[in-house]
């Protein structure tokens, strides 16, 4: 069943709504006076100018942090093939793969679900994270019992769960690998392009994402934008957190003066990436090979995400996030992240409690029930829509209540990542190199037209 957002074109800033102190969602555009209200009718101001002011301030902050969750990848589209999966899509894909490999695994998907949870698969509402968590827990319990008691009766179930989890994880890895050279990543490109105009003398924009996919990397590649992501620039790229201390400068052969290159970002992938592999010596390299000696470096969707985040390279990423959140004059922009991971949400909330110079721009289409946005619901007063603060997740609720209390540091928007990217203003003025880059892009576009 399609929702309001499914019917909307991509990247429309005028679809954004701003949460007010009165717990209302304020529309983007101004509302003209209603003639039926008589001579006292007044024009009602929208949130466009307020949001523009907030985003202008974000662009010029000393430090900028962008956190993108899975919702930010939904706008990346492929013609005629799979695009970014949601949790329900991962459930369906894993179910199909398990049933196809029934002879190797020893059970169907439904049989595994019933054996682990005691319930039918339909009762779990496609909660793939919950299912994988329970499978992992049961496997560990069976392994402990076998080790302590020497029990052999559980061997068949243990082996089934091992094969099930192995197949499920490989299926998830394959499913999230959807980005190609032809994937439409306009929203990511737009966001990078706008923030790339910041002065190279300012600290680099830090991009954090929970996504495994390569949307950001592909968007950067198409615009000649450099990403410093912790990997070396050697033929066999190896991860080392010290690489985040490196930067890109321009220096001529006859001068000792170095000039910071524009359009350089730091990229931190909090839950790993589809092109990371761990070698037997525990070194993480950039590779997409699938061999017995190279293990994917991903935190799969399950409840042990918090514990797994204490391993390298995840620990380095989370440490960087916590450090960035404590810096003065910092703007944190969050899009597509639903605050479902406490190991990420908790540091953000702690920073809001302690860092008075931290500003937050939160954008998510799920903060307002899409049913309230359809044509029937908007037949009345559509300029202001009641906000359901109590119906949100814990950290979202806390943040929205700060807005209620008049915390001017926080701006909460209802909308998609691509709408936010469209709303980010363009910094006026171009450097000579940016101007040349734009001209070259236009020439390339004409050549492919």
PyMOL commands that set and color helices and strands:
alter all, ss='L'
color gray80, all
select helices_A, chain A and resi 5-7+13-15+35-37+48-59+70-73+87-100+102-105+109-117+121-124+128-149+155-175+186-195+215-221+241-245+305-308+314-325+342-354+365-367+370-373+377-379+394-404+417-423+432-448
alter helices_A, ss='H'
color red, helices_A
select strands_A, chain A and resi 17-19+24-26+63-68+205-209+226-228+249-250+259-260+264-269+272-278+284-286+295-298+330-335+358-363+384-386+410-414
alter strands_A, ss='S'
color yellow, strands_A
deselect
rebuild
show_as cartoon
